[in-house]
Amino acid sequence: MKLISPTQAVPTHIISGFLGAGKTTLLKHLLSQKPENEVWAVLMNEFGQIGVDQQMLPQTQGYQVKELLGGCLCCSSQLPMQIALSRLLSETKPDRLFIEPTGLGHPAQLLEQLTEPHWQQSIAMRALVTVVDGSRLHDANWSKQNLYADQLKAAQIIVVSHADTMDFADEQALAALKIEYQAYQQSWLMSGKEQISLQQIDQPYIGTERKIQPLLKIQKTFPSGQSQPEIKQLPYHYVETTQGYSVAGWKLPKRWQFDFYPLLDLLCEQKNWLRIKGIFNTNQGWKTFNFNPQQFNYQSSEEGIDNRIEIIVQDQRDWLVFETALMNCRIDQQ
């Protein structure tokens, strides 16, 4: 008989990744490593109403698989996910849990939900894994999407699938990707003929401190001593801090328009940064900015879902001066 302590937190892995990246294939291999005396559980999320991925997983004793169909458990109402997860934990009492969100999901939002205090006695979060298809790294239409970037930023471990089929262009793209995300200090694992072991991903989750607050100019209007509210709606400013690095970001409404040349001047004038990335609605059309210390790249882009910018630095600084200058580049009617 299996005895479970009521206070035992279940090691929990999130396996994320873009559509077709190889999440389910990785999950199948990880499940094959289950010790005979353990019970493992899987919570899968598919965007559509017909579940397919569940049928691809082992249908043998010792696994419990539950699907959450329709919508995205990362960013839709939390209630269906909370109910499904609570039932899975209480009914199965697993020794280990895997969660595979849809490829259209934002894993950072799911991680934010599962690291809230009321889950901490039930689940022990492990390092978030994002899978990327190594054989498609050369495809800019695939790799430059905002969702793809969001999934990479959320990852503590990045698994590069189909590594044995990568060509020279993919290898170059991977090298550039590692440089682009080096501030996040992620582990990169190659998966091809050599499969990933559970030990390689079974690492403690390292939390990222993130504060989402009103724009800094708005924050100055609050009485001294009053804590600024944390918000979700646009516009907002946020700061993430992890392992000695800070990421300052702004998300602004899509309808806001900026004067391209003053905006470009502002970004080029910044000092002592590691990375600047942004997308803006400008009077010259939608523009993306992708700056590293060696190269300042900007180009026309497809219409974005919002205006956004992130600046990575290795020190603490007062961002009000930058935000004020950024707002001065805005040219649409207030």
N, C-alpha and C positions, 0 to 999 in steps of 0.2 A: 504494500500500500504506500502510495506517495503522500508524504506529510508536508504541508505547506504552512509556513509561519504566516499569520495574518498581517504581519508588518513587513513581509519580504517584498522589496521593490523588484520588479521584473526588468532585467536588462532589455532596453528597447532601441531598435535601430530603425531610422528612416532611410529608405533607399529611394532617392529622387533621381530625376533625369528627364531630358526632353523626350518628345515622342519618338519611339523607335530606337532609343539609345542603347537598350539592352538591360533595362532594369529587371525584367522578369527572368531573363537568362541568368543574371547574377544571383537573383534570389533563389532560383532552383538549385544552383550550385552550393549556395550557403546552406540551404535546407538539407542537402545531401550529407552534411557534416554533423547532423544531430546525433548526440549520444543516444543509445538505445533506451536508457532509463529516463529520458527527459521528454517532456511535452512542449512543443513549440507552437506558437500561434502567429497567424498572418492576417493583417487588416489591409485589404486592397481597395483602392478607390478608382473607379472608372467613370469617365465623364458622361458616357452614354448610359442607356437604360438596359443594355444587354451585356452581361458579364461574360468575358471570354478568357481573361488571364487566369482566373481561378482554375479553369479546366486544364491549364498547362502545368499546374503544380502537382506534386506528389499526392495521390489520393490514398495514402496508406495510414496505418495507425501511428499515432504520435504527432500528427499535424492537425491543427484546427485552422481553417481558412474562412474568413468572413469578408464579403464584398459590400462596399457602400457605393451604390450606383446612383448616377445622376448628379451633376454638379461636381464641385471640387471641395474636398474636405479641408483644403488649405485656406480657402477664402470665402466660402459660403457660410451659412449659419453653422455655428459650432454645435448646436444641439444634436443633430443626427450623429455626428462623429463622437460626441461625448457618450451618447447612449450606446452606440455600437461598441465603442472601446470598453466601456464599463461592463457590458454584458460579456464580452469576450474574455475579459480578465476574471470576472466572477464565476463564469460557467466553466471555463477551461483551466484556470489557475496555471498558466503556462510558466515554464522555466525561462523562456526567452520569447520576445515579441518582435516581429518585423512589420513595419508599416510602409506600404508602397503607394504614394499619392499619384494621381494622374500626371501624365507628362505635361499637362497644361497648368499645373499647380505651382504655387509659390511656397517652397518648403520652409522658408523663414517664418511665414505666418503660422504654419502648423507647429513649428518648433516653439514659437512664442506661446501658443496655446498649451503645449504639453509640458512646458517648464514652469507653468503657473503653480503656486504653492499647493493647491488642492490635489495635484497629481503626484507630488513628490514622494508620498508614502506608497504609491502604487507602481510607479515606473521609475526606473533608473536610466535616464537618457544616455545613450552612447553617441559617439561621433557621427554627425550627419554625413551621409554618403551621397554624392551626385555622380551619376554615370554619364559620360559623354562618348559618342561614337567616334573613335579615332579615325575611321575611314572617311568621315565627312567633315573633318576639321578644315579642309581646304575650301569648303563651300561657304562663301560669305553670307548667302541668303539664309543659311542655317545658323551660323555662329554669331551673327551680329544682332539677333533679335533680343529685345530687352528681357524677355522671359528667360532666355538661355543664360544671359548674364546674371540675372537674379538668382538662378539656381546654382551657378558657379560660386557666387559670392557667399551663399548660405553654407556652402560645403566646408567641412573640416577635412574630409578625405574625398579626392576626386579619382574615380576609376575610369581609365581610358579603355573602352571595350574595342574589340576587333583590332587590337594593336598589331597582330600579325598580318593584317592586310593594308596597313598604312603605306602610302607612297611618299615620295620626297616632299611633295607639297604639304601633305598632312604632317610630316615630321617638322617642317619649318613652322607650320601654323601652331603646332604643339609647343615648340620652343618659345614662340612669341606669346602664347597664352600663359605659359608659366611666368614669363617676365611681367606680363600685364597684371597677374594676380599674386605676385610675390609678397606684397604687403600683407596679404591675408595668411601667410605662412601655412599653407595647406600641404597635406601629403598627397603625392601623385602615385597611383598604382597602375601598372600596365596589365591588361587582361587580354590574352589571346589564346594561344595553345596552353600557356601557363595560367591556370585559374587562380582566383583570389581565395585565400583561406579566411576562415572566420577570425583567426587571431590577428590578421592584418587590419581588420576594420573594428575589432572589439576594443576600442580605445575610449577613454572617458570623454564625455562631452565637455568642451571648454566654452563656458558662457561668454556671450558678447553683450556688453552693456550698451543699451540703445535707449536714447531719450528722444521722443517725438514731441515737439513743442511748437507753439505758435512762432511765427517769424520773429526774429530778434527785436526788430523795431516795435512790434506789438508787445513783446514781453516787457519792454521798458515802461509801458503804461500801467503795469500792475504795481500796487503798493509795495514798498520795500518790505521784505520779510515774508511776503505771500508766495507760496510755491506756484510755479507755472503749471497749468493743467497739461496733461498729456492728451494729445488729440490724434485723430485719424484722418480727418477731412482736409482737403487742400484749401489754402496753401499751408505748408508746414516746413519746419526746419528740424533736422535731426542730427545727432552725433552718435556714432558707434565707436567704442573703444575696445581694443583687444590686443593683447601681447605687445604693448608699447606703441601701437599705431592708433591714429584717430581718423575717422572718415566723417567729414562734415558734408551734409547734403541738404538740398532744397528740392521740394516738389511743389510745382506751381500750376495753376489752372491752364488748360490747353488754350483757352481763348486769349491769354495774355500774350502780347507780341513785343518783341525786343528789336532794338536797332542793331543790325548786324555788326557794323564796324566798331562802334563803341564797346559792344560786348566782346568782340575779338580782342580789342586793345586791353580790356580789363583782364581777360584770361591770360594774355601774354605777359602782363605786368606782374603777375603773382610770383612770389619767391619762396624758396625752401619747401617745395612740395614734391611728392613722389608720383602722384598721378592726378590728372584732371580729366573727367569724362562728363559729357553733357549732351543734351539734345534740346533745341530751342526752336520755337516758332518765331521767325524773324521776318523783317521786311524784305529779305532776300529769299524767302522760302524757309522750309524746315532745314536745320543744319545740325549735324553731329560734330562734336569736338572730342578728340581722343589724343590727349597730350601725355607724353612721357618726357623725361629730361633730355632724351636724345632727339626727339622728333615731335613737332607740333602738327598734328593732322586735323583737318576739318573738311567736311564735304556736305553736299546736299543729301537729303535723306527723305524717306517716306514720312508721311504725317505721323506724329507720335501721339500717345495717349495723354501726355502731359508734358510740361516743361520740367526738366530735371537736371541737376548737376551734382557731382560728388567730387570732393577734393581730399586726397589722402595725404596726411602729414605724419611726422614722427614727434611732434611737440604739441603742446597746448597753446591755443591762441584765442584772441577775441575776434569773433567772426563778424561783429556788427559793421565794421568798416567795409568788408567785402560785400555783405548783404546790402548795405546802403548804396554802394556803387552799382551793384547788380540791379537794384530797383530803379536806379536812375537811367538804366538802359531801356526801361520799359516805355513803349510809345503808344500803346493802345489807350483808349479812354478808361479812366479809373471808374 
